């Protein structure tokens, strides 16, 4: 019985990261609309509303607005959604009023999504782009995004994340981020993304009609696409560039907040797990989200069971040794951070840290904690 339990736990531990992507490879790719050549050129001249969400961003908002004003797109509306900022953020935004930058202030701090909802109601664009202050948008990004909407089956477009250190190098979790971008590519070509890059993505206005202020907008937008029979797709040529955080503990706290918000969203919309209603999209939510959040618990139990079955055969002893090596690398990275320059230490360390954040977030959620407000990480 212990041996059977071992194999169940091994599959559970590896499903989201290895088995699920392998299964996706064998799922037929979605068909691209055959009407692209007949697409009205006027549709490509859609008005874009770029909504930048900010809370107490006086130190960075000016640079962000200048970045938005420099974008190469003619029919652009820039809206700054202030989440009840108490510093000089709003005053700085109003300095750009003569350059058609609109301030929409939420008088009560009720979270990022509530601020976005206020801005959506005051915007006029056919396509709405959402961005955080910390994100640097390349000059040609909006033009590239609009090209994806040539396909009438596309409801939302997600950028790809690029994290850089302050001296221009990839930060420690670069390999993990690259894996996530690869997985997004697989999902994008099947039933669509189950979550977009929350700091830079775009959606048709019709997709934003149902806006759940208690669910992360990146997940809510993907869900709304699925509800309308549309797809949320990944755009590998549209980049959102971020600096690493100034304090690594802030990045860990961000991971915890993200998972709490994700679990909260799924608990509010459990219907998305119904394959009879959402088809393959349900499988992707289950594989990418649910099974990912269960990994820490599978791993703990797998290690304990491995200690018990290690004497049952060479394969079980080898499995235990692999786990011991993994946790030794993690401990080494924790005790001596200088070792994180080596990939064989860095990758296990950040993988463990991500799953530790999931475990902490799950416990916090079960204890009743919710994340209605947000605090942008300082980068």
Order of alpha helices (4+ residues) and beta strands (2+ residues): alpha-alpha-beta-alpha-beta-alpha-beta-alpha-beta-beta-alpha-beta-alpha-beta-alpha-beta-alpha-alpha-alpha-alpha-alpha-alpha
